C-alpha cells in the first residue's frame, strides 16, 4: 500500500520567477522563508512521487475543450512551454518524470468512483507547476503525476465535489500496490484577478482580445503571436503599477481579508465551511483567480479534512496575488 506522507498548498504567481525583484526586500525575505519552509518539508517527507492538483492556464486545455477533471498519463512531462520560457526566466526546458502506471490506475478507479475524468497524454506545464518546483525542488528529481481541475471556464466543479475528488484520489492511492511514499502538491491562488479574457472583457482592450484568441484556439495562437506570454507579464506589471484590473472591478487586485479568512478555515480544518463556498462567493471575494482554491480543497480532501499548518501569507501587490502557503502532515515515518 502507498503511504501519504504530507501535502503542501502554495501560490504559483508567475512574478515569483518572472519579476522576482519587484517586491520590497522585506517581502522578498518573507516569501523566501516560506519557500524554504516548503522545501524542508518536502525534503523531510522523502516522497517517491508528487501527485499535483493543478489548473491549466490554457497550455493544454482550451475553451473549446475543457474537461472538469483530467489526468496526465505519460512517462514524463515537460515545462515550461517554449513561449513561456523567457517570461519565467528558464534557460532550458525541464523534463519531469511521472508515473503512467499510477495515472492509469487513478483514471480507471476515479471513473469507477463516479468522476468523469479525461485522459491526457504528455502535457506541458506552465507556471502552475514550474514556479512551485523551481523554488522548492529545483532539482526536478521527484516524479510528478499531474491531476487537472477546471478553474477558469465555467461551469466549474463545486467545492464539495472537488473535495470529494481529492478524497477519492487519496483512497485509491492508499490502496494501490507497492510501497511508494506520496506527497500532494496543490498550487494556485489565493485572491487575484489575472489578465485572462472573460465574457465581459472590453473589445477595445487589444491584449485581452489576443488572450481570447489564445484561450480558444490554443497553441496555434502563440505560433502566430509569439510575444503573447511575455506581453502578459508586462500587462500584469502594468496592472500592479495601477492597482487596477482593466474591467474596473470594484475589488482590489488582492483581497487580503478574504485570503486570511480562507487560511483560517483551512487551519481550523473547517471542511464544511469550505465545501459550502459557492462560485459567486469565491468570485466576489477572491476574484476569478480565486477559483484556484479548488486545487487547495482537493488537497484538503486528500488529507481527510485535517487542519492545516499555515506557513505564511503575504499580499504581494507587485505580483497581483495573495501569496499563501500551508502544509499537512501525513505519516512520514520510514518504511
C-alpha positions in Angstrom: 0.0 0.0 0.0 1.1 3.5 -0.8 1.8 5.9 2.1 0.6 9.5 2.1 3.5 11.5 3.7 2.1 15.1 3.6 0.7 17.8 1.4 1.6 21.4 0.5 -0.7 24.0 -1.0 1.0 27.2 -2.3 0.6 30.1 -4.7 2.2 30.0 -8.2 2.3 33.6 -9.3 4.5 33.9 -12.4 6.1 37.0 -10.9 7.9 34.8 -8.4 10.3 33.9 -11.2 9.5 36.4 -13.9 10.0 39.6 -12.0 11.3 38.5 -8.6 12.9 41.8 -7.6 9.7 43.9 -7.9 8.6 43.5 -4.2 10.3 45.1 -1.3 13.3 43.5 0.4 11.2 42.6 3.4 8.5 41.0 1.3 11.1 39.0 -0.7 12.6 37.8 2.6 9.2 36.5 3.8 8.5 34.8 0.6 12.0 33.2 0.5 11.4 31.9 4.0 8.0 30.4 3.0 9.6 28.7 0.1 12.4 27.4 2.3 9.9 26.0 4.8 8.1 24.1 2.0 11.3 22.8 0.6 12.3 21.5 4.1 9.0 19.7 4.5 9.4 18.0 1.1 13.0 17.0 1.9 11.9 15.5 5.3 9.0 13.6 3.7 11.2 12.0 1.1 8.4 11.3 -1.3 8.8 8.9 -4.2 6.1 10.7 -6.1 4.3 14.1 -6.0 0.6 14.0 -7.0 -0.1 17.6 -8.1 -3.6 19.2 -8.1 -3.2 21.8 -10.9 -5.2 24.1 -13.1 -4.4 24.6 -16.8 -3.6 28.2 -17.9 -4.5 27.2 -21.5 -1.3 25.3 -22.1 -3.2 22.1 -22.8 -6.9 22.8 -22.4 -8.8 25.5 -24.2 -12.3 26.9 -24.1 -13.3 24.6 -27.0 -12.5 21.5 -24.9 -12.2 22.0 -21.1 -12.6 18.8 -19.0 -13.7 19.2 -15.4 -11.1 16.7 -14.1 -8.2 15.1 -16.1 -5.0 13.2 -15.5 -1.8 13.4 -17.5 -0.6 9.9 -18.4 2.9 9.6 -19.9 6.4 8.5 -18.7 7.3 12.2 -18.3 6.1 15.7 -18.9 8.0 18.9 -19.6 7.8 22.6 -18.9 7.7 25.4 -19.3 6.2 25.7 -22.8 8.6 27.3 -25.3 6.6 30.5 -25.4 6.7 30.8 -21.6 10.4 30.3 -21.1 11.6 33.9 -21.4 8.8 35.3 -19.2 9.5 32.7 -16.5 13.3 33.1 -16.9 14.0 29.4 -17.8 17.1 28.8 -19.9 16.2 25.3 -20.7 13.1 23.1 -20.6 12.8 20.7 -17.7 11.7 17.1 -18.3 10.0 15.7 -15.2 9.4 12.0 -14.8 5.9 10.8 -14.0 4.1 7.6 -13.1 1.9 6.4 -16.0 1.0 3.2 -14.1 -0.5 5.1 -11.2 -2.0 7.5 -13.7 -3.8 4.6 -15.4 -5.0 3.3 -12.0 -6.3 6.7 -11.0 -8.1 7.2 -14.3 -9.8 3.9 -14.1 -10.7 4.0 -10.4 -11.9 7.6 -10.4 -14.3 6.8 -13.2 -15.5 3.8 -11.2 -16.0 6.2 -8.3 -18.3 8.3 -10.4 -15.9 11.0 -11.5 -15.9 11.7 -15.3 -12.1 12.1 -15.7 -10.5 12.8 -19.0 -7.3 11.2 -20.2 -4.4 13.5 -21.2 -1.2 12.3 -22.8 2.1 14.1 -22.5 1.5 17.6 -21.4 3.3 20.9 -21.0 3.5 22.6 -17.6 3.3 26.4 -17.1 3.7 28.4 -14.0 1.2 26.1 -12.4 4.0 23.6 -11.6 7.2 25.2 -12.8 7.1 28.1 -10.4 6.5 26.0 -7.2 9.0 23.3 -8.1 11.7 25.8 -9.1 11.5 27.4 -5.7 11.1 24.3 -3.5 12.7 21.5 -5.6 14.8 23.0 -8.4 16.5 19.6 -9.0 13.2 18.4 -10.5 14.2 14.9 -9.3 10.9 13.8 -7.8 8.4 12.3 -10.4 5.1 14.2 -10.6 1.7 12.9 -11.6 -0.5 15.8 -12.7 -4.2 16.0 -12.0 -6.0 18.9 -13.6 -9.1 20.7 -12.3 -11.0 23.3 -14.4 -10.9 26.6 -12.6 -11.2 29.1 -15.4 -14.1 28.1 -17.8 -17.5 27.9 -16.1 -19.3 25.8 -15.2 -16.7 24.8 -12.6 -16.9 21.9 -10.2 -18.3 22.8 -6.8 -16.0 23.0 -3.8 -17.8 19.9 -2.3 -17.3 17.9 -5.5 -13.7 18.8 -5.7 -13.1 17.9 -2.0 -14.6 14.5 -2.7 -12.4 14.2 -5.8 -9.3 14.7 -3.6 -10.6 12.3 -1.1 -11.2 9.6 -3.8 -7.7 10.2 -5.1 -6.2 9.5 -1.7 -8.3 6.4 -1.1 -7.3 4.9 -4.5 -3.6 5.7 -3.9 -3.6 4.3 -0.4 -4.9 1.0 -1.7 -2.5 0.9 -4.7 0.0 -1.9 -4.9 3.6 -1.1 -3.8 5.0 0.9 -1.0 5.5 4.4 -2.6 5.7 7.5 -0.4 3.3 10.0 -1.9 3.1 13.8 -1.2 0.3 16.0 -2.6 1.0 19.5 -4.0 -1.8 21.9 -4.8 -1.0 25.2 -6.4 -2.6 28.5 -7.3 -4.5 31.3 -5.6 -5.1 33.0 -3.4 -7.1 36.1 -4.3 -6.1 37.6 -7.7 -7.6 38.9 -10.9 -5.3 37.7 -13.6 -5.4 39.1 -17.2 -7.3 36.3 -18.8 -10.1 37.0 -21.2 -13.6 36.9 -19.7 -17.0 37.3 -21.3 -17.2 41.0 -20.2 -13.8 41.9 -21.4 -13.9 45.2 -23.4 -13.3 44.8 -27.1 -11.1 47.9 -27.0 -8.5 46.1 -24.9 -6.3 44.6 -27.6 -4.3 42.4 -25.2 -7.3 40.7 -23.8 -8.6 40.1 -27.3 -5.3 38.4 -28.1 -5.8 36.3 -24.9 -9.3 35.4 -26.1 -7.8 34.0 -29.3 -5.2 32.0 -27.4 -7.7 30.7 -24.9 -9.9 29.5 -27.7 -7.5 28.3 -30.4 -4.6 27.1 -28.3 -1.1 26.8 -29.3 -1.6 27.9 -32.9 -2.4 31.3 -31.5 1.1 31.6 -29.9 2.7 30.4 -33.2 1.1 33.4 -34.8 1.6 35.7 -31.7 4.9 34.5 -30.2 5.2 37.5 -27.8 1.9 36.9 -26.1 3.1 35.4 -22.9 5.9 38.0 -22.5 3.4 40.7 -23.1 1.1 39.0 -20.4 3.9 39.5 -17.9 4.2 43.2 -18.9 0.5 43.6 -18.7 0.5 42.1 -15.1 3.2 44.6 -14.1 1.2 47.4 -15.5 -1.9 46.2 -13.6 0.3 46.2 -10.4 1.5 49.7 -11.0 -2.1 50.9 -11.4 -3.5 48.5 -8.9 -6.5 48.2 -11.3 -8.0 45.4 -13.2 -9.0 46.6 -16.6 -12.6 45.6 -16.2 -12.9 48.3 -13.5 -13.7 45.7 -10.8 -14.8 47.2 -7.5 -12.4 44.9 -5.8 -8.7 45.5 -5.2 -6.3 43.2 -7.1 -5.6 41.4 -3.8 -8.3 40.8 -1.1 -6.1 40.1 1.9 -9.1 39.9 4.3 -10.7 37.2 2.2 -7.4 35.3 1.9 -6.9 35.3 5.7 -10.4 34.1 6.3 -9.8 31.2 3.9 -6.5 30.4 5.5 -8.2 30.4 8.9 -10.8 27.9 7.7 -8.0 25.7 6.4 -6.1 26.0 9.7 -9.2 25.0 11.6 -9.9 22.1 9.3 -13.4 23.5 8.7 -14.2 21.4 5.7 -17.9 22.1 5.9 -17.5 25.9 5.6 -15.1 25.5 2.6 -17.2 22.8 0.9 -20.2 25.1 1.1 -18.5 28.0 -0.6 -20.2 28.9 -3.9 -18.8 30.1 -7.2 -20.3 33.5 -6.6 -18.8 33.8 -3.1 -15.3 32.9 -4.3 -15.6 35.2 -7.4 -16.7 38.1 -5.2 -14.1 37.5 -2.5 -11.1 36.2 -4.4 -11.7 37.2 -8.0 -11.7 34.9 -11.0 -8.2 33.8 -10.0 -9.5 32.8 -6.6 -11.2 29.8 -8.1 -7.8 28.1 -7.9 -8.9 27.4 -4.3 -10.4 24.3 -5.9 -6.9 22.9 -6.1 -6.4 23.6 -2.4 -9.7 21.9 -1.4 -8.8 18.9 -3.4 -5.6 18.6 -1.3 -7.7 19.1 1.8 -10.0 16.3 0.8 -7.0 14.1 0.1 -5.7 14.7 3.6 -9.1 13.8 5.1 -10.1 17.3 6.1 -7.3 17.6 8.6 -6.4 21.0 10.0 -3.5 22.6 8.0 -0.5 24.4 9.3 -0.3 28.0 7.9 3.3 28.5 6.9 3.0 32.1 5.6 0.8 34.6 3.9 1.8 37.8 2.2 -0.3 40.0 -0.1 2.2 40.9 -2.9 0.8 43.7 -5.0 3.8 43.6 -7.4 2.7 40.1 -8.3 -1.0 41.0 -8.0 -1.5 37.9 -5.9 -2.2 36.9 -2.3 0.6 34.5 -1.7 -0.4 31.7 0.6 1.4 28.6 1.9 0.1 25.8 4.0 1.0 22.2 4.8 -0.5 19.0 6.1 1.5 16.3 7.9 0.9 12.7 6.9 2.6 9.5 8.0 6.2 10.3 7.1 7.9 7.6 9.2 10.4 5.4 7.5 9.4 2.1 5.9 
